[in-house]
Amino acid sequence: MKRLLFIALEIICYHVVTFAQEVKVEVRGIRSAKGAIMVMAQQDSESKPVYAMATAVKDTVTVVLKDVPWEKFLISLFHDENGNWELDMNEQGIPVEGYAREKCKKEADASATVKMKMYYPVND
């Protein structure tokens, strides 16, 4: 009986470790080296999000989300150019900082990278 319990526990632990992996996000099209790139992954509105950030670099930066437990999830990111931890909007409610969103699914290859392009709706 103890052996059966041990095997069941081992299987459960294997599945948790298998799905809680890091996700590399390559962000392209960054317009300046000001501020930071803020990244969030979430399965749905009820799940606890996984956050990461990196110092902004003009053009491309890679951000690593650690311990992402879901197979399918949504990645949202924005370029916090002024360092206020918010996606700033203009008077019409249009974002003035870059952002991107993408639905993702983990591949069998754990080293795969999600490639996303930053979108700036309002240019200076």
Buried (B, 14 or more C-beta within 10 A) or exposed (E): EEEEEEEEEEEEEEEEEEEEBEBBBEBEBBBBEBBBBBBBBBBEEEEEBBEBBBEBEEEEBBBEBEEBBBEEBBBBBBBBBEEEEEBEEEEEEEBBBBBBEBEBEBEEEEEEEBEBEBEBEEEE
